Amino acid sequence: MTWLTLWQGKWILLVLVAATAAAWFVAPWLVILPAALLVFTLWFFRDPPRTIPEGPGLIVSPADGRVTDIVEIEEVELVNRRVCRVGIFLSVFDVHVNRAPADCRVVYTAEFAGTYHDARSPAASTHNTARTWGFECPDGVLLVVRQITGAIARRIVPWARLDQRLARGERFGMIRFGSRTEICLPLEAEVAIRVGDRVQGGSTIIARFAPSGQTPQPAGHPSTAR
């Protein structure tokens, strides 16, 4: 964990510390529940170091979690073309720090108000409160990442700023508690993961681009989740 992530849970932690202290004065055995919640909250806001893969054309996962869908969609908010969308579900047991998928510059960021469906629901992608990021890579490739709230997660925390340059795997924000993160890849990208895979933000390679001058291999994107 880092002070950056712990700061996002400061009020929850303070309440739980106070509840634990109060329970101790009333009856020591009452400490069990608030103390357990305190330990879990500290663990939730962890931010473990990650080994960032090196090499040209690599796209890493922007989040920890399980890949729930890999589908082709029409992305109309930023790039206005068909893309391959990879959806990642983050349970309350996953690290919730989001990391840059590549060396890039933040060229777009906007938050949208919405509902709070379960992050595993198809409605979450289009109806839930979300923040969209546009990351422009040095070769001109534009990656779109969306942080989406869930039934429990109600707050998206942005750390990066517009026009800021990020290194692959660098932290750009987090979502508090269970949620969903999506990344939209150009169709020429070669997807390196499958539905059901577990991924780690900043370290799991999810796609590759062919080096400049070479013809990309077909991505073979699945049309439906399995």
Residue pairs with C-beta under 8 A, 6 or more apart in sequence:
1 42
1 45
1 46
1 47
2 47
4 47
4 159
4 171
5 45
5 46
5 47
5 97
5 174
6 13
6 42
6 45
8 45
8 155
8 157
8 174
8 176
9 41
9 44
9 45
9 176
12 41
13 38
13 41
13 42
16 34
16 37
16 38
16 41
17 38
19 34
19 37
20 31
20 34
20 35
20 38
23 30
23 31
23 33
23 34
23 35
24 30
24 31
44 92
44 96
44 177
45 96
46 95
47 95
47 97
47 171
48 95
50 99
50 169
50 200
50 201
50 202
50 203
51 203
52 60
52 167
52 168
52 169
52 202
52 203
53 60
53 168
53 203
53 205
56 209
56 211
57 208
57 209
57 210
57 211
58 102
58 168
58 205
58 207
58 208
59 101
59 102
59 143
59 183
59 185
59 189
59 205
59 206
59 207
59 208
59 209
60 99
60 101
60 102
60 168
60 169
60 201
60 202
60 203
60 204
60 205
60 206
61 88
61 99
61 101
61 183
61 193
61 199
61 200
61 201
61 202
61 203
61 204
61 205
61 206
62 88
62 98
62 99
62 100
62 101
62 145
62 181
62 183
62 201
63 88
63 90
63 94
63 96
63 98
63 99
63 181
63 199
63 201
64 88
64 90
64 94
64 95
64 96
64 97
64 199
64 200
64 201
65 88
65 89
65 90
65 91
65 94
65 181
65 198
65 199
66 88
66 89
66 91
66 196
66 197
66 198
66 199
67 86
67 87
67 88
67 193
67 194
67 195
67 196
67 197
67 198
67 199
68 87
68 88
68 89
68 120
68 180
68 195
68 225
69 85
69 86
69 87
69 195
69 224
69 225
70 84
70 85
70 86
70 87
70 191
70 193
70 194
70 195
70 221
70 222
70 225
71 84
71 85
71 87
71 221
71 222
71 223
71 224
71 225
72 82
72 83
72 84
72 85
72 187
72 221
72 223
73 82
73 83
73 85
73 184
74 81
74 82
74 83
75 81
75 82
75 83
75 85
75 144
75 184
77 132
77 144
78 108
78 132
78 134
78 142
78 144
79 142
79 144
79 184
82 187
83 144
83 184
83 185
83 186
83 187
84 184
84 185
84 186
84 187
84 189
84 191
84 219
84 221
85 182
85 183
85 184
85 185
86 182
86 183
86 184
86 185
86 191
86 193
86 206
86 207
87 125
87 180
87 181
87 182
87 225
88 180
88 181
88 182
88 183
88 199
89 119
89 120
89 180
90 96
90 119
90 175
90 178
90 179
90 180
90 181
91 178
92 152
92 177
92 178
95 200
95 201
96 153
96 174
96 175
96 176
96 177
96 179
97 171
97 173
97 174
97 201
98 145
98 147
98 171
98 172
98 173
98 174
98 175
98 181
98 201
99 169
99 170
99 171
99 172
99 201
99 202
100 135
100 160
100 166
100 167
100 168
100 169
100 170
100 171
100 172
100 202
101 135
101 143
101 145
101 168
101 183
101 206
102 135
102 137
102 141
102 143
102 168
103 137
103 138
103 165
103 166
103 167
103 168
104 135
104 136
104 137
104 138
104 143
104 165
104 166
104 168
105 135
105 136
105 163
105 164
105 165
105 166
106 133
106 134
106 135
106 160
106 161
106 162
106 163
106 164
106 165
106 166
106 172
107 134
107 135
107 136
107 142
107 162
107 163
108 132
108 133
108 134
108 162
109 131
109 132
109 133
109 134
109 158
109 160
109 162
110 131
110 132
111 129
111 130
111 131
111 132
111 156
111 158
112 129
112 130
112 131
112 132
113 129
114 127
114 128
114 129
114 130
114 149
115 123
115 127
115 128
115 129
116 128
116 129
116 149
116 150
116 151
116 153
116 154
117 123
117 124
117 127
117 128
117 150
117 151
118 124
118 150
118 151
119 128
119 148
119 149
119 150
119 151
119 153
119 178
119 179
119 180
120 150
120 180
124 148
124 150
124 180
125 146
125 148
125 180
125 182
128 148
128 149
128 150
128 180
129 148
129 149
129 154
129 156
130 146
130 147
130 148
130 149
130 156
131 146
131 147
131 156
131 158
131 173
132 144
132 145
132 146
133 144
133 145
133 146
133 147
133 160
133 172
134 142
134 143
134 144
135 142
135 143
135 144
135 145
135 166
136 142
136 143
137 143
139 209
139 212
141 186
141 209
142 186
143 183
143 184
143 185
144 183
144 184
145 181
145 182
145 183
145 184
146 181
146 182
146 183
146 184
147 156
147 173
147 175
147 179
147 181
148 175
148 179
148 180
148 181
148 182
149 155
149 156
149 175
149 179
150 177
150 178
150 179
150 180
151 178
152 177
152 178
153 175
153 176
153 177
153 178
153 179
154 176
154 177
155 175
155 176
156 173
156 174
156 175
156 176
157 173
157 174
157 175
157 176
158 172
158 173
159 171
159 172
159 173
159 174
160 166
160 172
160 173
166 172
168 202
169 201
169 202
169 203
170 202
175 181
183 206
185 191
185 207
185 219
186 209
187 219
187 221
188 209
188 210
188 216
188 219
189 207
189 208
189 209
189 216
189 219
190 207
190 208
190 209
190 210
190 216
190 217
190 218
190 219
191 206
191 207
191 219
191 220
191 221
192 205
192 206
192 207
192 208
193 199
193 204
193 206
193 207
194 222
195 222
195 225
195 226
196 226
197 204
199 206
207 219
209 216
210 216
210 217
